[in-house]
Amino acid sequence: MLTGKKVLVIGLARSGKAAIRLLHHLNATITVNEAKDARDIPEYQQYIDMGIEMVTGSHPDELFERDFDFVIKNPGINYHKPFILRLKERKIPVYTEIELAFQVAKKQHYIAITGTNGKTTTVTLIEKILKGQYPNVHLAGNVGYPLCDIVMDNNLLEEENHYVVIEMSNFQLLDIDTFKPHLSTIINLTPDHLDYMASLDEYYASKTNIYKNTDQEDFYVVNLDDKTVLEYLERYPVPCKQVTMSLTKEADCMIKDQAIYFKDEKIIDLDEIKIVGNHNVQNIMVAICMAKLSNVATEVVEREIASFMGVEHRIEFVREINGVKVYNDSKATNTDASIIALKAFDKPVILLMGGFEKGLDLTEMATYGNHIKRLVAFGAAGKRFKDEMHVANSVLVKDLEAATIEALDQAEPGDIVLLSPSTSSFDEFTSYEQRGKVFKEIVNNYKK
C-alpha cells in the first residue's frame, strides 16, 4: 500500500515504534531520526537489518532538506522546533501515528475523547460498556496503546466495523489531517501544557481539531457546563450533529429524580454509581452518550456503569469494612489532585497524606481543612504536612502501613478513609502504582 513511499519517523517512543511496525508491513521506505545515540537504542540493529535508515544522535539540518512523502512525528516533540517548521515550510505533511493508522485501516467506528481532565476514566468506561455488547472493541491513543499497534494486532487493514475508543491529547490532535471520528467530545478545558503550546488560546483551539473533519453522519457531545468549551465551539463551529449533557441544565443527557437520563430514558440511579464526585458523573454522562449513540442496550449500560470501580489508583473504591468506605487515590502526586479528591466527597474524610518530600507548597491545600475529619500524616514529608495543614485532629506515623492501620482502627461506621498522598512515593516505593497496590493489600487483609 505504501510501496515506494519515503517516510521519515521522528522520535522512537512507543508511538514511533508502532508507526515503524505498520510502515514496514506496508513496504514503505523508512528513515528514522532519533536524538538518542545508537548505543542507547535497543532496536537499532534490528531496524538496520530490516533495511531502515537510522539517523541518530541529533537532528541534522541536511536530513530536513531531503524529500519525503510524509513524516510521522512523536507527539512529545514540540512542533515549534526549527526542524519541524522546516518540513512544514516545504509542504511535507507531518502526521501523528493516529493519522497514519486512520488513513490505512478499513472503516471502523471511531470514538474520540479529549479534554484537560478525566479522559482516561472516560475512555476506560466507554470501552467497558461497549465490550458488554460488542465483540471487537479496542482502546487506543494517549492511554498507552498506539493506534498503529491496534491496527496491526487486530487486522484492521482487512477487517471493518470494530469499535475503537481513542483518548487524544492536544499533541496528538495537532498533526491530524483526515482523521474523522464518528463520535467525539471535549470533556472540559482548563489551563495545561503551557510549556509546550505558544499560548492558552492555541492549546484550547488545538482541542477543536477533534471534530474538524466530521459531517452530518457524526455526533459531537456538548458539555453545557463548561463555559470555555462553549466559547470555543462558537469560535470553531461543529460541523456534525450535537448531543448535549449537563449536571444542572435541561439537556439530552441530564439528571432528574436522582438518576441520569438520556433522551427521557432512565439509565442509572446516582446511588448505583461507585466512583465519586461530580467530575466523575460528567465522565459517566459522556460514556452514556457514546454508548447510546453506539446503540448499546440500556440494561448493558446500567450494568457496566454500576460495576465500574474507576481507573486504578484514581479515587478508586477499594472496600467497605463495617460501614467504612476506603478509597485509593495513590495517583495524587500533587496537591491539585488531592484537592479534587477531597471535593469529590460530600462529607469530611479521614485523609492519609504523605510520602516523598519534594517541597510542595501546601498553602492552598491547607484551606481545605474543613473537608478533613482526621489527618493521618506519614512518610518523609509527614511531619511537615501535619504541621502545615493545621488540621486539629491529626496524627503523625512512620509509613503507609502504619497510617492505613491507624486510620482503619479509628474509623467509625459511615466514615470515608482516603489515601490521597499529595506527593510522590519515592521515600518508600518505586512508583505511585506500587504504593496503591500495597495500600489495597493492607486494606483487603485488614480485620478489625
Residue pairs with C-beta under 8 A, 6 or more apart in sequence:
1 26
1 27
1 104
1 157
2 23
2 26
2 27
2 28
2 104
3 26
3 27
3 28
4 27
4 29
5 28
5 29
5 69
5 70
6 28
6 29
6 31
6 67
6 68
6 69
7 23
7 28
7 29
7 30
7 31
7 68
7 69
7 70
7 71
7 72
8 31
8 32
8 33
8 63
8 66
8 68
8 70
8 71
8 72
9 16
9 19
9 20
9 23
9 30
9 31
9 32
9 33
9 71
9 72
10 16
10 33
10 34
10 59
10 71
10 72
10 73
10 74
10 77
10 83
10 84
11 33
11 34
11 35
11 73
11 74
11 76
11 77
12 32
12 34
12 36
12 41
12 43
12 74
13 74
13 76
14 144
14 146
15 74
15 75
15 96
15 97
15 146
15 148
16 32
16 34
16 72
16 74
16 97
17 43
17 146
18 97
18 146
18 147
18 148
18 149
18 152
19 72
19 97
19 100
19 146
19 148
20 30
20 32
20 47
20 52
21 148
21 149
21 152
22 97
22 100
22 101
22 104
22 148
22 151
22 152
23 30
23 72
23 100
24 30
24 50
24 52
25 152
26 104
30 51
30 52
30 53
31 52
31 53
31 55
31 63
31 66
31 68
32 47
32 52
32 53
32 54
32 55
32 56
33 55
33 56
33 59
33 63
34 41
34 54
34 55
34 56
35 56
35 57
35 58
35 59
36 56
36 57
37 56
37 57
38 44
38 54
38 56
38 57
41 54
41 56
44 54
44 56
47 54
48 54
55 63
59 81
59 83
61 83
61 86
63 83
64 83
64 86
64 87
64 90
65 86
67 92
68 87
68 92
69 92
69 93
70 92
70 93
70 94
70 95
71 87
71 92
71 93
71 94
71 95
72 95
72 96
72 97
72 100
73 79
73 84
73 94
73 95
73 96
73 175
75 96
75 169
75 171
75 172
75 174
75 175
76 171
77 84
78 84
78 196
79 85
79 94
79 174
79 175
80 198
84 94
87 94
88 94
93 177
94 175
95 175
95 176
95 177
96 171
96 172
96 174
96 175
96 176
97 146
97 147
97 148
98 140
98 141
98 146
98 147
98 166
98 168
98 172
98 176
98 179
99 175
99 176
99 177
99 178
99 179
100 148
101 146
101 147
101 148
101 150
101 151
101 156
102 110
102 147
102 176
102 178
102 179
102 180
103 178
104 151
104 157
105 151
105 156
105 157
106 156
106 157
106 158
106 159
106 160
107 160
107 161
108 156
108 160
108 161
108 162
108 163
108 164
109 161
109 162
109 163
109 164
109 182
109 183
109 294
110 164
110 166
110 179
110 180
110 181
110 182
110 183
111 126
111 163
111 164
111 165
111 166
111 181
111 182
111 183
111 184
111 290
111 294
112 141
112 166
112 168
112 179
112 181
112 183
112 184
112 185
112 210
113 119
113 122
113 123
113 126
113 165
113 166
113 167
113 168
113 184
113 185
113 187
113 286
114 167
114 168
114 169
114 170
114 173
114 184
114 185
114 186
114 187
114 207
114 210
115 122
115 185
115 186
115 187
115 188
115 189
115 207
116 187
116 188
116 189
116 190
116 191
116 192
117 187
117 188
117 190
117 279
117 340
118 187
118 188
118 279
118 280
118 282
118 283
119 142
119 167
119 168
119 169
119 187
120 142
120 143
120 167
120 311
120 314
121 275
121 280
121 283
121 310
121 311
121 314
122 167
122 187
122 283
122 286
122 287
123 139
123 141
123 143
123 165
123 166
123 167
124 139
124 143
124 311
125 283
125 284
125 287
125 304
125 305
125 308
126 165
126 286
126 287
126 290
126 291
127 137
127 138
127 139
127 165
128 304
128 308
129 287
129 290
129 291
129 296
129 300
129 301
129 304
129 305
130 137
130 163
130 165
130 291
130 294
130 296
131 137
131 304
132 296
132 300
132 301
132 303
132 304
133 296
133 297
133 300
134 163
134 294
134 296
136 154
136 159
136 161
136 162
136 163
137 162
137 163
137 165
138 145
138 150
138 154
138 162
138 163
138 164
138 165
139 145
139 165
139 166
139 167
140 146
140 147
140 149
140 150
140 164
140 165
140 166
140 167
141 147
141 166
141 167
141 168
141 169
141 172
142 167
142 168
142 169
142 172
143 167
147 164
147 166
150 156
150 164
151 157
154 162
156 162
156 164
163 294
165 290
166 181
168 210
170 193
170 197
170 203
170 206
170 207
171 193
171 196
173 206
173 207
173 209
173 210
174 206
174 209
176 209
176 213
178 213
179 213
180 213
180 214
180 215
180 218
181 210
181 211
181 214
181 218
182 217
182 218
182 219
183 218
183 219
183 220
183 221
183 289
183 290
183 293
183 294
184 210
184 211
184 214
184 218
184 219
184 220
184 221
185 210
185 220
185 221
185 222
185 223
185 286
185 289
185 290
186 207
186 208
186 210
186 223
186 229
186 232
187 223
187 226
187 282
187 283
187 286
188 223
188 226
188 228
188 229
188 282
189 204
189 207
189 226
189 228
189 229
189 232
190 228
191 200
191 203
192 203
193 203
194 200
194 203
197 203
197 206
204 228
204 232
205 232
205 235
205 236
207 232
208 232
208 233
208 235
208 236
211 218
211 220
211 238
211 239
211 240
212 236
212 239
214 220
214 238
214 239
214 240
215 239
215 240
216 239
216 240
216 241
217 240
218 240
218 241
219 240
219 241
219 242
219 243
219 289
219 293
220 238
220 240
220 241
220 242
220 243
221 242
221 243
221 244
221 245
221 253
221 286
221 289
221 290
222 229
222 230
222 233
222 238
222 242
222 243
222 244
222 245
223 229
223 245
223 246
223 282
223 286
224 230
224 244
224 245
224 246
224 249
224 251
225 246
225 247
225 248
225 249
225 282
243 252
243 253
243 289
243 293
244 251
244 252
244 253
245 251
245 252
245 253
245 254
245 282
245 285
245 286
245 289
246 253
246 254
247 254
247 255
247 278
247 281
247 282
247 285
248 255
252 262
252 263
252 289
253 260
253 261
253 262
253 263
253 285
253 288
253 289
254 260
254 261
255 261
255 270
255 281
258 269
258 270
258 271
259 266
259 267
259 268
259 269
259 270
260 266
260 267
260 268
260 270
260 281
260 284
260 285
260 288
261 267
262 288
262 289
262 292
263 292
265 298
267 288
267 292
267 298
267 301
267 302
267 305
268 284
268 288
268 301
268 302
268 305
268 306
270 281
272 302
272 305
272 306
273 280
273 281
273 284
273 305
273 306
274 306
274 307
274 308
274 309
274 310
274 317
275 284
275 308
275 309
275 310
275 315
275 317
276 315
276 317
276 327
276 344
276 345
277 315
277 340
277 341
277 343
277 344
277 345
278 344
279 340
279 344
280 310
280 315
280 344
284 305
287 305
288 301
288 305
291 300
291 301
292 298
292 301
309 316
309 317
310 316
310 317
312 328
312 433
312 436
313 328
313 329
313 330
313 331
313 432
313 433
313 436
314 329
314 331
315 327
315 328
315 329
315 341
315 344
315 418
315 420
316 327
316 328
316 329
316 436
317 325
317 326
317 327
318 326
318 327
318 328
318 439
318 440
318 443
318 444
319 325
319 326
319 443
319 444
320 326
321 408
321 411
321 443
321 446
321 448
322 413
322 448
323 412
323 413
323 414
323 415
324 408
324 411
324 412
324 413
324 414
324 415
324 416
324 417
325 415
325 416
325 417
326 408
326 416
326 417
326 418
326 443
327 341
327 416
327 417
327 418
327 419
328 419
328 436
328 439
328 440
328 443
329 337
329 338
329 341
329 418
329 419
329 420
329 421
330 419
330 421
330 425
330 432
330 433
330 435
330 436
330 439
331 337
331 432
331 436
332 338
332 340
332 341
332 420
332 421
332 422
333 421
333 422
333 423
333 424
333 425
333 432
334 360
334 422
334 423
335 360
335 361
335 362
335 364
335 365
335 422
337 420
337 422
338 351
338 353
338 365
338 420
338 421
338 422
339 364
339 365
339 368
341 418
341 420
342 349
342 351
342 368
342 371
342 372
342 418
342 420
343 368
343 371
345 371
345 416
345 418
347 373
347 416
348 370
348 371
348 372
348 373
349 371
349 372
349 373
349 415
349 416
349 417
349 418
350 372
350 373
350 374
350 376
350 407
350 410
350 411
350 415
350 416
350 417
350 418
351 372
351 374
351 375
351 376
351 418
351 420
352 376
352 378
352 400
352 403
352 404
352 407
352 417
352 418
352 419
352 420
352 421
353 375
353 376
353 377
353 378
353 382
353 385
353 389
353 420
353 421
353 422
354 377
354 378
354 379
354 380
354 381
354 382
354 385
354 400
354 403
354 421
354 422
354 423
355 378
355 379
355 380
355 381
355 400
355 421
355 422
355 423
355 424
355 425
355 426
355 427
355 428
355 435
356 379
356 380
356 381
356 423
356 424
356 425
356 426
356 427
357 380
357 381
357 384
357 423
357 427
358 381
358 423
358 424
360 381
360 422
360 423
362 384
362 385
362 388
362 389
362 422
365 389
365 422
366 388
366 389
366 390
369 389
369 390
369 391
372 389
372 391
373 393
373 415
374 391
374 393
374 394
374 395
374 407
374 410
375 385
375 386
375 389
375 391
375 393
375 394
375 395
376 394
376 395
376 397
376 403
376 406
376 407
377 383
377 385
377 386
377 389
377 394
377 395
377 396
377 397
377 403
378 396
378 397
378 398
378 399
378 400
378 402
378 403
379 398
379 399
379 400
379 421
379 427
379 428
380 427
381 423
381 427
382 396
382 397
382 398
383 396
385 422
386 394
386 395
386 396
395 406
397 403
397 406
399 428
400 419
400 428
400 429
400 435
400 438
400 439
400 442
401 438
401 442
404 417
404 419
404 439
404 442
404 443
404 446
405 442
405 446
407 417
408 417
408 443
408 446
408 448
409 448
411 417
419 436
419 439
421 432
421 435
424 432
425 431
425 432
425 434
425 435
428 435
429 435
429 438
